[in-house]
């Protein structure tokens, strides 16, 4: 029986992708050819192959299938093809290896893409499309796909995927997405079959990508694709690898910058490495099944020459993070040295870091294993985890602080103090609240780096003491924190006035802790926390709403009708106004969205709030640009429709969205009514567009026509305005309130989309006002209006 079985090699696209460095892509045959001609793509050498396989054997990660490393390596033949025949029409790279008539056996080949852009791939996503081939009835097929990343020191991080039943399907394009800075099989989607990570790998110093194929060759024909060859040999085809920013929606910055005291006196134990590990929470509450991993934004290394980290998903929105700082063994950290080792992460929806541990090692060996007698803290240093609640996405319950709070946490509940749980006292605790502009003005271009005791800039921040039992936390009023204890720091603190945390503001907290150190002496050390409040990058409507945060009555129309349109989200709800927490993460209306915290208070990009209840002002959102051809025609008791535009961001082409619209035909201040036409008895609902489903839209701006609906107006359309709401959202309309209010949103809000509200005087098009009708709204009455009338008649009239 003839059998061919080998892993698929993947491609690297190197130009034409519209994004900032270090991201790049290549998509046509000329780009591939240029990369080959200029040496960006080359075959892997035998010594490189041996080292690659050696690392797979040494550093295979848990929870996966071992990679097949026992094969004979052969040099590859690389060339560009316009397509892979029936398997795929896309241009890509062919790798073939071996010779006609070679003995049966296991053979491997590999190629390298030399990545010449910014080597820091922190937060980058690698996206690959692969088509694992299967060759006819002989059972010959691709069995494994692999992809590796190599840093400037030769350390490698790599994933592999099994193909066939239960794995990647044969002869079918499959897009693989890798969160390159994460570790473990779940860092990729679909999840990898196996994973390897050299602990010395540095994602900030990437120099190339390695892809390899292993083949079980049983002699027989296996024609390579066009332009092809007649000599049968193992071959493979791949295309579309893009290095791009993370898929994460806009997140929040969280930073931790502790003072670390080298408190081990014995020179024989002076450490040259420091390690930190913790669990961080980061998730998209509106799409919990989608990964939203934390992203490392920056790190502070102080006296260390090397930094490495890994992020491994644990499920349910939690990620295990390890960070390692190291020096050569001949360059240890001397006794009594105080250093700063900090990091900034971007997290989604949750400002939580817990189970924090930090410890010293000497050339990778815990100092406790070398110490005689045992060290009091086993070489660990005290670090406090935290949880921040800013009350943005989940408003606080009645009676709880409106502006949120911080919970400091000592340890992870493990009573074994050798695991880093050290009893501490907080002897000074202060906070400062700054807007992004104030943060930059007071701390400069890199504010996080100024959070240390020696910085005069941080000393000048508007620090406010945190109170315990009505008194500031200080030497004589310390907070006692044994292992596994908590302390709540309320932002709405009891000072001369509350300290509000507005959307996008930053809270900086500094704490001085007292503890018994590894030299059995009382020690005091500072730590700084940086927390960004949810940035309020939401979208809401701008129709007047008398259930607002100011509890101010709002009216509309010339007759001063009470306005009962559900617009505000946080206060006065339910019914909840439709809120879109990450508008542009999916399809949205028109070509732009202005962002706000809520409709009637908080930050607003316009910058005016959408509605101002105290002055009865509404219609203040400057990005209501979805509906085409305003003012619309609303003929009395006749069928009509209108056009609107939808922008689909790149990468959101497959997302399904729902569009709903309401029109206040009878001008009574809500969208809840059904009107009966006197002449015909026709019922006209103010819910004019009901769950119009949009699917498979192309990226960019799409123009959509609503389904036909009956409209109504009281007869003097040139004098009577009306409010109209249109919403695009990820789900069909459910709304909120009792009974459900038309035009409202769900209590949990929407993830993406946009709501736009319009007040306009409909264009007169009834039989009584059709003379000289400017149906196109261009300011002229001409043949285009006649064509418009004929089109409407042919489309809408029974």
N, C-alpha and C positions, 0 to 999 in steps of 0.2 A: 504494500500500500504506500502510495506517495503521500508525504505529509510535510507541510511547511508551517512553522510556528515561530513567530518572533514578535518582540515588542515594537510598537510604533514610535518613531522619532518625531519630535515636535518642532515647529518653526518659530522663528523670531522675526517680527515685522519691524522695520527700522526707520520709516519716515512717513510723513503724510498725516499724522494724527494731530489734531488741533488741540494741544494742551501744553502746559508748561513743563520744563525739565523737572524730573528725569524721565518723563513719559514719552513714548514713541511708538510707531507702528509702520508697517509696510504692507501694501495690499495688491500691487500689480506685479506682472512678470518682470518689468524693467527694474523695479526696485530690488527684486530678488537677484537679478543678474548683476546689478551694480554691487550688491553686497558680496556676491561670490568673486567678482572680478577684482575688487579692492581688498579682499582678504578678511572681511568682517566675519564671513562664514568659512570655516575650514574643517578638515577632518581632525578628530582627536588622535593624538599620538599614542603609541603603545605604553610609554611610561605614565602618561596622563590617565589612560584607561586602567592601568594597574592600581594607581593611587585612588581613582574613583571607586573601584570595586573594593579596595581595602577599607575605605571609609564606610561603604555600605555594610561591610561585615562587622566593623567595630561599633558603629553608632546607630544600628537599627533601633528605631523607636518601638515602644510598646503598642499593643493593640492593632498590629498589622501583619500582613503576610511577608515573609522574608523575600528579598529581591533575588532573582536568579543570577548569580555572579560567576558560576562555573562554566565559562564558555571560552572558545578560542577567538581572539580578537583579530579582525581583518580591517585593513584600511578601506574607507568608503570612497565611492564614486558619487559626486554631487553634481546635479544639474537642475535647471529650471524647466518646468512643464507648464503649458497653458491650462491643462486640466488633468484630471485623473480618470478620464473616460467616463464610464457610466456611474462611477461612484460619486463624482463631484465635478462641477464645472469651474471651480475656482483655480486660478494659477497658484502654484506652490513649488516646493522643493522636493526633488526625488533624491533618495539615498539608496544606492544599490551596492552590494558587496559580494565578494566571492567570485568564483570562476565556473564555467561550464564543466561538468563532470567531476566537480570536487566531491570528496567522499561524504557519505552521510555523517551527520554529527551536529554538535551545537556550536554556532558561530555568532559573533557579536561584532557590531561596528558602532561608531558614534561620531558626532560632529559637535563643533563649538561655535557659538555666536559670541564674538568679542563685543561686549557692551561698552560703548565709548562715551556714554552720557553721564550725568551726575550719578556717582556710585551709591548714593544714599537712597535705598528703596524702602525706607520706613514709611508705612502707610500705603505702599503701592500695591496694586492688584495686577496679576499676570493673567491674561485671558487667552485661551488657546482653543482653536477648533481642530478636531482630529476626526479622521475617518478610518478606523481600523479595517483593513481589507480581509476578506475571506475568499479563497481562490477555488471556486467550483466544487466538484464532488469528491475531491481527493482528501479532504480534511485538512488541507494546508490553510493556515490562518495566522493572523496577528494574535499574540497572546498577552502582551504587556505593553503599556505606554509609560514612559518615564520622563521626568523633567528635573534638572538639578540647577542650583545657583551656586556659584563659586566666588569667594571673596579674594582680596588681594594677597592673603596669606595662604591660600590654597584650601581653606576649610569650606566644606560643602553642606548645603541643605537640599534635600531631594525628596521627591514623591514618585510613586509608581502606581499604575492602575491595571488591574487584570481586565482583559477583554473577553467578550463572549457571554454566555448565559450568566446572569447575575452581575455582570460588569458592564463595561462600555459595549454597546451593540456593534456588531460588524456591519461594514458597508453603509454606515449611517453617520452623518456629521454629528459630533457631540462637542459642545463648548464646555471646556473645563476652566474654572475660575479658581485662582490661588491667591489667598491673602499672604503675600510673600514674607511678611514679617512675623507670621504666626507659625507655630509648630503643631505637629500631630496630623493624622489623616483628615480630621475635620476642618483643617485650615483650607481645604479645597472642596469645591462642589462641582461634580459629585465627589463624595468623600474618597480619598485615596485608599488603595488596597494596602499600602505600606508606606512608611515614612522613615527617613534617616536625617539626623541632625548632628553634625559635629559641634560639640559644646563651645568650640572656639569660633564658630561662624559669626561674622559681623555683617548684619544686613545693611549697615551704612557704608560698606566698602566693597560693593559688588563689582566684579570686573567682567564676568562672562556667564553664559548659560551653557550647560552641558546636556545633550540629549543622546540617548544610546538605544540600540536595539539588540536584543538577543534572538537568535533564530535556531530552531531545530530544523535542519535541512535534510530532507529525504529526496534524493535526486528525482527531478521531474520538471516539466515546464512551469514557469511562473513569469509570464511576460511583464516586463516593466512598462509603465504607462508612456503615452506620447511625450516627447518625440521618440522615446522607446528604443529598445535594442532587441536583437533576435536571440542573444545568448541568455538562457534561463539562469536566474540567480535571485537570491533574496532581494527584496526592494521594499520601499515604503514611501508614503506621500503624506504631506501635512501642510497646513496653511493657517493664517490668521492668528498670530499671537500678538496681543497688544498689551503694553505696559501702561497703566493708567491710574488715576486717583482711585481711592477706595470708594465703594458703593455706599458707604455710610451716609445717612442724612446729616445735616448740620448738627454738630455736637457741642458739648461744653468742655471747657478746659479745666482740668484739675491738676494741681501740682503739690508735691511734697518735697521739702528741702530741709532735712534734719542735719544738725551737727553730729558728727560721729567722732567719738573720743577713742583714740588708741590707748586703752587702759591696761595693757599687758606689759609689765615691767621687765620680765626676763628677756634679755636680748636673744636667747636661743628660740624664743617663741614669737619674736616680732613677725607679724603677718605681712604678707605681700598681696593678699586678696581680701576683698570684702564682698559679701553676698546679701542680697535682699530678695525676699519672695513675699507675695501677697495674692489675695483674690480680689478682683475688681468686677463690678457689675456694669454691664453695658448692653442695652437691648432697645429695640424698637417696639413700643407697646402696641402699636397698631398693626405690626406684622411680626409677631413673636417668632415665627418659624424662620425668618430671614436672619442671617448672622449680622450682628452690628458690633464687631469686636472693637476694643479700645485701640487707639493709634498713638504710638509714641511720638510726641512733638519735639521734645528736646531732653537733654540730660546733662547733668553737671558731674564732672569726673575728678575735679580737684587734682590731687597728686598722682592719680593713676594714669597709666599709659594706655590701657586697653579697656573697652567697655563692650559688653555683649548682653543680649537679653532674648527672652522668648515669651510668646503669648500662646497659651494652649486653651482651647475651649473646653469647658466642663459641663455645658448644658444649662438650660434654663436661664440664659443670659449672663452666666458667670464665666470668668476666664482666670486661669492661673498664670501669674506673671513671675518670671525670675529675672533678676538683674545681677550681673557679675562685673566687678571692677577688679583689675589685676595688674600687677607689675612683675617683672622678672624676679626670681627668688633672691637675687643679689641686691635688689632694690626694695627692701621692706619699709614699712611705715614705722618710724621710731616711737618709742613710748612717749606718751603725753601729747602727741600730735592731735590737733583737732582739725578735721576736714569736713567739707560739705559734699554730699553725694545725693543729688536731687534728680527729679524727673517730672516732666509734664506729659499728661495723657489727654487725648480727646475721647470723651465717653458720650454715650447716647442716653438721655433721659434719666440717668442715675449717677449721682456723685458719691460713689461708695467705694472705699478701699478697706479691706478688713483682713484679719489673720496675718498681720504684718510681722515679719521676723527679719532680723539682720544679724550677721555673725562674721567673724574673722576666720580666715584659713591661712595656712602657710604652704604655699605651692599646691593648693587644692586640698590639703589635709586639715580638718578642723583642729584648731589649736588645742581644744580640750583633749583630743586624742594624743597630743604630744606633752601635755602638762602633767607634772607631778609636784605637789599635790594638785587636786582638781581646782580649777578656777571657780570662783563664786558664781559667775553667770555663764560658765561653760563657753566663754568666748563670744556670747551674744551681747547685743546692745539694745536698749529699750527704744521701741518705735510704737507710736500710737496710731491705730487705724481710725477711720472716721466714716460717718454717713451724713450727707447733707440733704435736707429737704427744703426746697425753695418754694414749694406750693404753686408752681406754675401749671404743670400738666395735671396734677392731682391736688386741687384746692384743699386747704386744711379744713378739718371738721370744725363746727361751731365751738368756740371757746379756746381753740388752739391758736398760737401766734400766726398772724396773717402773713408775715414776711419770711417764715421758715426758721429752721434751726439746724445746728450742727451737733452731732453726737460723736464725742471722742470715745474710742474703745481701746482698752489695753488687753491685747492678746486674743487668742482664738478659742479659749475655753479648755485647753489642754492643761491639766494641773502639773504636768512635768515641766519644771522651770528650766530644764536643760534645753527645752525647745524654744527658748527665747522669751518666756513670760517672766518679767521682772517687776516686782512691786515698785510703783513710782508715786510721787506726789507732784502735783502741778503747783508751783509756787509763784507763777505769774502767768496771766492769761489775758490777752487783749485782742481786739479786732479792729479792723478798718474797712470801710466800704467805699469803693471808688468806681466811677464810670470808666469805660475803656479809655476815654480821652484823658481823664485824670490820672489813670494808671500810667499811661505813656508819658504824660507831662511830668509826673513826679518821680518815676523810676526809669525813664529812658526807653531805648529801643528794645531792651531785653529785661523787662521788669522782674521776671522770675529769678534771674541771676543776681539781682540786688537784694534778695531776701536772705541776708546773713548779718551776723552781729557787727561785722566790721564796716558795713555799708552806711555812710551818713545819710544816703537818700532814704533808706527804709526807716531810719530813726526819726525822720521828719514827717512820716505819715501821720494822719489824724487818728492815732491809736486811742481806743476807748476801752476802759477796763471791763472785764466780764465779772458779774457779781455772783457770789454764793451767800445765801442767807442775807441778802441785802447789802453785803460788803464786798469790796473788790477782792479778787483772788490774789493773794500775796504771801510773803513768808509766814506771816502770823495767821493767815486764813487759807491754808493750802487745801487743794482738792486731793483727797486720798483715793488712789486708784490701784487697788490690788489687781492681780491677774483676773481677766474675764470680767472687768467692771466697765461701767459706762458713765459718761457725764454729758448732759445736754447743755449746749450753749445756744441760747435764744438770740436771734438777730434783733427781734423787737425788744431790746433790753430796757431795763428800768433806769433810764437816764433822764435828762431834762426833756428829751423828746424821743420818740421811736426812731429807729434806724432802718428805713425802708431799703429793701433790696430790689431795685427795679430790674426789669428784663435786661439781660446782658451785663449787669453790673458785676463787679468782682468783690468777693469777701476775702480779706487776708487775715489770717489768725496766726499770732505768734504765742508760743507756750514755752515756759521754762520748766523742765522736770527735774526732780531731785530723786536720786536712787543710789544704791550701793553698787559700785562698779566692779570690774574684774580684778582690781587690785585691792578689793575689800576696803575701799574708801568711799566716803560720801561724795557724790559728784552732782553737778548741775549742768544741764545742756539745753540749748534752744532748738526748737523746730518751727518751721513755717509751713502753713497750708495756704494754697491758693485755690479758690473755688469760683467758677463762673456761674452766675445764676442763669437759668434757662433764658436764651437770648430772645425769646418772644417772636421768633420768625414764623408767625402764623398769619393766616388771612381770615378776615371776617367781612361781612357786608356793611353797608352804610345807610340802610333804611332806618328811619326814626323808630325808637323803641322806648315805651314808657316804663318798661321793667329794667331800668338801667341801674348802674352802681350808685348814682346820685339820688335815686328815687324821685327824680324830677319828672313831672308830666311832660310828654311831648305830643304835639299835634301836627297835623299835616293838611294839605289842600287849603284852598281859600276859605272853606267853611270851618276851619279849625277842628277837623275830625281827630279824636284821640288815636294816636299811632300805636298799634298793637302788633307791629311786625317784629318777630323774634330775631334780634340781631346780636345783643350782647351775650357773652358766654359765661363769665364767671359769676357775676352778681345778678340778682333778680331772676335767677333760673331755678327750675324749669318754667317754661320751655327754654331750651338752650338754643342760642343762635348757632348756625353752622360754623364751626371753626375747623381750619385745615392747618395741622401743626407743621407739616413740611410741604408747602404748596407745590414747589417745583420738583419734588421727588417723583412726580408722575404727571399725567396730562393736566394742563391748566388752561383757563380761558384767555383768549387774546394772545398778546405777545409779551405781557409783563405782569408782575404781581408786586404790589407794595405791601410791606410786612408790618404787622402790628401785634401788640401783646393782647389787647382786647379792643372792642369797637369803641369804647368810651373812656378808657384810661390806660395809663402805662405808655411805654415808648411806641412810636409810630414812625415809619420811614417817610411818611409824606411831608412834613412831620406832624400834621394836625391829626387828632383823633378822628376816626370815621364819623362819629356823631358826638356832639357836644350838648348834652341834655340841658345844662343850666341856661344856655342861650337858645334852646330849641333848634339847633343847627344839625343838619344831616347832609348826606350826599358829598362827603369830604374825602372819599377815596379817589386817588388820581389815576388808578389803573383799571377803570371799568372800560375795557376796550374789546370785549369779546363779541358783542352783538354787532352785526354788519348792517349798515343802512338805517341807523337811528335818525329821526324818530320813525317807529314802525307804523305800518298800516294795521288798524284794528277794526275792520268793517263790522258793522252791527249785524249780529246773528248770521255771519257768513264764515265759511272756511277760509283759513289763511295759514301762513307759516312764515318763518324768518330764518335767515342764515346767521351762523355764529362761527367764530374761529377758535381752534384748539391747538395749543402748542404741545408737542410731545418731545420731552428731552431725549437726547441720545441715550440709548440703553433701556428706555421705557416703552419701546415699540410694542411689546407683547402684553402690556398692561390693559386690562379691561376697565372701563370707566362708565359711569351712569350720569346722565344729564337730566335735571328737572328744572321746571320753570313755573312761576306763578305770576298772575297779573290781577291787580285789584280793579276789576272791571267796574264794580259799583261804588268805588271810592269810599269805602267805609272803614279803612284803616287796617284791614287784614286780608288774608288770601284764602279764607275758609269757605267761600260761598259758592252756591250753584244758582245761576240765574236762568229764568225761563223766558224765552222770547215770546212776546205777546201774540205776534202774528202767526207763528208756526208751531209754538209749543216746544221748540227745540231747547234742550237743557244745555247750558253753557257753564262749564266748570272753570273756576279760577286757577285750577291746577292744569296749566295748558300743555306742558310737556311732562309726561309721566314715565320715568325710568327709561329714557332712550339709551340703549346700550351701544357703546362704542368699543370696538375691538379691532386689533390688527391695524391700528393707525400707523402711518409712516412717521419717522422722526421729522421734526420741523413743524411748520404751521399747516394745519388742515382746516378746510372750510366745510362745515356741516350744515345741512338743512334739517329743521325740525320736522317731525311728522305733522300733517295738517291738523289743525284744531279750530274749533268755533270760537269766535271772539264776540265782544259786546261793548257798547258804550252808550251813554244816556242820550245821545242825539246831537250834542254840540261839541263834537270832537275837537274842533279848533280852539275850544276854551277850557276843556276839562282834562287836567293832567291825571296820570295814574302811576303807581309804583309797580315795577316789575322786578322780580328776582330770578336769576338763573344760577344754578349750582352744578358744578361737575365734581364728582366724588367717586371713591373706589367701590361704594356699595349702593344698592337701591335705596330709595327713601324710606326711612322708618320714623324719623322725627322724635319729638319728645313733648311732654306736657300731658295733661289730663283734662279734656281730650287732646290728642296729638295736634299740635298747632301746625298749620300749613306753612311751609317755608322754614321750619325749625331744623335743627340738627340733632344727632344722637348725643346722649350724655357723655359718651367717651370721645366725641369729636371724630374727625376724619384724619387720616394720615396725609394724603395729598389732595390736590384739587384747588378750587377757588370758588368763591361766591361773589357775584356782582349784582348790585342793585341800581336800577335806573328809574328816574322820574322824568316823564316826557309827555308831551301832548301828541296823541296819535295823529297820523296823517289822515285827512278826511278822504274816504274812498267809497262811502255808501252811495246809493242811487240818487240821494238828494244832493250830494256834494261832489259829483264826479266831473262837473265842468271844470276845465283847466286844471286837472289834477296833476301835480308834480309827483308821480308815483315813484320815480327813481331817487327823489330827494336831492337832485343836483342843482336846484335853483332855476331850472328851465322846464317848460312844457314843450315837448317836441316828440319826434317819432319814437324815441327810446321809451317814452311813457306809454305810447300806444302798444309797443312790443311787450312792455311789462304787464299791461292790462290783459293782453291776449294770452300771455303765458300764465298769469294767475287764473284766468277764466278756464283755460284748458286743463290746468293742473288741479284746481280746487273745486270747480263746480260739478255737481252730480250730473 
